[in-house]
Amino acid sequence: MARKSYQEKLEELREDILYMSEVVMERLRMGLDALEQKDEALAEQVIKGDGEINRMYLDLEQDCIDLLALQQPVASDLRFIAASFKIITDLERIGDLAVNLGEYTFESEQDLFPDVDVQAMGEMTLEMVETAMIAYDTENTDSCRALASRDDDLDQFAERASGIVVRDLIERELEEPEEVERLLQDVSRLLLTIRDLERVGDHAVNIAARTLYMVENDDELIY
């Protein structure tokens, strides 16, 4: 295969991955909206849409394999394909976490912890994923390194939110077993939501780490 044609196929792969990221971010936004608004119809869309993301992942996985088989890539192309393969895995997992938010919507009846701003945390994760994908598109290594610091902020946010929930749980005076059970279900759902959003941030950092490796052959963020 002519080198020019091969480079065109590499660029097509990049564009397809960027499109996948747009779909994944849209589903994450929908999951957050469904949870906030307790919109079960919207949540169902997120859950049913997971199949589309999985198909994208499998198609792009095959594209990566084909590009490796077409001709022996030079080192930079090899790093690009390898990084892209890892990035689609992170995007697929973010899609799974969006599905979790949709499922939590069906379990959520009332907001017992108004001091925990799930939506603010969700906005942080969306911004992180978007920043990571822009860095991948533009090969901006400065953004990759900055994103790692942003993840520290998200981790602190999650820690504070979890602490609020635990303290509130300890301070509540409950007597009826049914009330206790309902509260524990809400606590469990909220803690899972916090954990899942924290994981979205981790996947964003993974994307940045692979981009940094792709551009500079630097594995400092890979862990």
Solvent accessible surface area in square Angstrom, and as a share of the most:
residue,aa,sasa,rsa
1,M,108,0.48
2,A,69,0.54
3,R,89,0.32
4,K,152,0.64
5,S,38,0.24
6,Y,0,0.00
7,Q,69,0.31
8,E,89,0.40
9,K,76,0.32
10,L,6,0.03
11,E,81,0.36
12,E,96,0.43
13,L,4,0.02
14,R,26,0.10
15,E,106,0.47
16,D,67,0.35
17,I,0,0.00
18,L,35,0.18
19,Y,121,0.46
20,M,0,0.00
21,S,2,0.01
22,E,103,0.46
23,V,10,0.06
24,V,0,0.00
25,M,33,0.15
26,E,95,0.42
27,R,30,0.11
28,L,0,0.00
29,R,72,0.26
30,M,30,0.13
31,G,0,0.00
32,L,0,0.00
33,D,33,0.17
34,A,0,0.00
35,L,12,0.06
36,E,98,0.44
37,Q,112,0.50
38,K,68,0.29
39,D,48,0.25
40,E,94,0.42
41,A,72,0.55
42,L,33,0.17
43,A,0,0.00
44,E,62,0.28
45,Q,105,0.47
46,V,2,0.01
47,I,47,0.24
48,K,150,0.64
49,G,12,0.12
50,D,25,0.13
51,G,27,0.26
52,E,59,0.26
53,I,2,0.01
54,N,53,0.27
55,R,149,0.54
56,M,30,0.14
57,Y,40,0.15
58,L,103,0.51
59,D,91,0.47
60,L,10,0.05
61,E,44,0.20
62,Q,91,0.41
63,D,55,0.28
64,C,2,0.01
65,I,86,0.44
66,D,63,0.33
67,L,8,0.04
68,L,78,0.39
69,A,84,0.65
70,L,74,0.37
71,Q,44,0.20
72,Q,165,0.73
73,P,22,0.14
74,V,80,0.46
75,A,69,0.53
76,S,59,0.38
77,D,13,0.07
78,L,86,0.43
79,R,44,0.16
80,F,14,0.06
81,I,1,0.00
82,A,45,0.35
83,A,1,0.01
84,S,0,0.00
85,F,68,0.28
86,K,83,0.35
87,I,0,0.00
88,I,0,0.00
89,T,25,0.14
90,D,9,0.05
91,L,0,0.00
92,E,30,0.13
93,R,125,0.46
94,I,0,0.00
95,G,1,0.01
96,D,53,0.27
97,L,13,0.06
98,A,0,0.00
99,V,18,0.11
100,N,37,0.19
101,L,1,0.01
102,G,0,0.00
103,E,77,0.35
104,Y,16,0.06
105,T,3,0.02
106,F,89,0.37
107,E,104,0.47
108,S,12,0.08
109,E,125,0.56
110,Q,75,0.33
111,D,99,0.51
112,L,38,0.19
113,F,16,0.07
114,P,114,0.71
115,D,111,0.57
116,V,14,0.08
117,D,74,0.38
118,V,20,0.11
119,Q,38,0.17
120,A,36,0.28
121,M,2,0.01
122,G,0,0.00
123,E,68,0.30
124,M,23,0.10
125,T,0,0.00
126,L,21,0.10
127,E,87,0.39
128,M,1,0.00
129,V,0,0.00
130,E,87,0.39
131,T,50,0.29
132,A,1,0.00
133,M,5,0.02
134,I,96,0.49
135,A,0,0.00
136,Y,0,0.00
137,D,62,0.32
138,T,85,0.49
139,E,73,0.33
140,N,63,0.32
141,T,18,0.10
142,D,108,0.56
143,S,31,0.20
144,C,0,0.00
145,R,83,0.30
146,A,63,0.49
147,L,6,0.03
148,A,29,0.22
149,S,71,0.46
150,R,84,0.31
151,D,11,0.06
152,D,81,0.42
153,D,66,0.34
154,L,0,0.00
155,D,49,0.25
156,Q,97,0.43
157,F,41,0.17
158,A,4,0.03
159,E,129,0.58
160,R,141,0.51
161,A,3,0.03
162,S,35,0.23
163,G,21,0.20
164,I,49,0.25
165,V,0,0.00
166,V,71,0.41
167,R,136,0.50
168,D,43,0.22
169,L,54,0.27
170,I,132,0.67
171,E,133,0.60
172,R,84,0.31
173,E,165,0.74
174,L,52,0.26
175,E,157,0.70
176,E,109,0.49
177,P,101,0.63
178,E,134,0.60
179,E,64,0.29
180,V,53,0.30
181,E,103,0.46
182,R,95,0.35
183,L,5,0.03
184,L,90,0.45
185,Q,107,0.48
186,D,7,0.04
187,V,11,0.06
188,S,55,0.36
189,R,18,0.07
190,L,10,0.05
191,L,59,0.29
192,L,60,0.30
193,T,0,0.00
194,I,4,0.02
195,R,90,0.33
196,D,1,0.01
197,L,1,0.00
198,E,49,0.22
199,R,109,0.40
200,V,1,0.00
201,G,0,0.00
202,D,52,0.27
203,H,23,0.10
204,A,0,0.00
205,V,3,0.02
206,N,47,0.24
207,I,0,0.00
208,A,0,0.00
209,A,3,0.02
210,R,59,0.21
211,T,0,0.00
212,L,0,0.00
213,Y,60,0.23
214,M,9,0.04
215,V,46,0.27
216,E,78,0.35
217,N,93,0.48
218,D,37,0.19
219,D,92,0.48
220,E,101,0.45
221,L,22,0.11
222,I,57,0.29
223,Y,181,0.69
